[in-house]
Amino acid sequence: MVAVIRPTFKEERALLAQGFAIVAGVDEVGSGCLAGPVFAAAVIVPIDSGIGLIRDSKMLSPSQRERLAERLKNECAAWSVAQASVEEIDRINIRQAGALAMLRAIESLSLTPQFVLIDAFKIPGLRIPSKSIIRGDLHVKSIAAASVIAKVARDAHMEALDVVHPGYGFAIHKGYATRRHQEALQKFGPSPIHRRSYAPVIAAARRYETGDGQDF
């Protein structure tokens, strides 16, 4: 039986002991997708919070994420969501775009944090003390909370884009490189929300333009 890893407030408590009373967690979602913007969320979760089931968003079902995101929004000291567009991803690369989305989320908080805990990234231009933690969404409650809010927001965004760009299945795979998504890419060619700098999208565009990917 595999043990379930539960995030804790260990990092936040250590910072509180150092005098940092307002700590934000930040995470991004959507870096591995072939389409759509990258989203980020920043959340300030009170250390005495009784909110249960805070986990890395990937460990929760869609309904669990939605319920938890709503509770976090209602009970956290502050939260925000931001994004970097497909055009920005193609122009500056996905890692820099993810960092940009996280910076925007932090700067959009209604309460200015004294310290920021970040999942894996370094954020250029961040003027607040910070710590980058590998797999932070798995171990740190504030980062896990941010992962949930970001995931729910991006999923809803991709479901809305599915109406605008039908046929690709965005409401189902949310832009990730599933078999169905890649088959649709070859059949219809890239949509306006596909990341044109990504190799699978470039290859699909070439096949579509030459007519090699339209026979299914």
ZILIN-V770807 format. One record per helix or strand of 3 or more residues. SS is the DSSP state (2 for helix, 1 for strand). FROM is the first residue (numbers start at 0). LEN is the number of residues. If there is no record, write none. Layout:
ss=SS from=FROM len=LEN
ss=SS from=FROM len=LEN
This chain:
ss=2 from=9 len=8
ss=1 from=22 len=7
ss=1 from=37 len=7
ss=2 from=56 len=3
ss=2 from=61 len=14
ss=1 from=77 len=7
ss=2 from=85 len=7
ss=2 from=93 len=14
ss=1 from=114 len=5
ss=1 from=129 len=4
ss=2 from=135 len=4
ss=2 from=140 len=24
ss=2 from=169 len=4
ss=2 from=178 len=10
ss=2 from=198 len=12
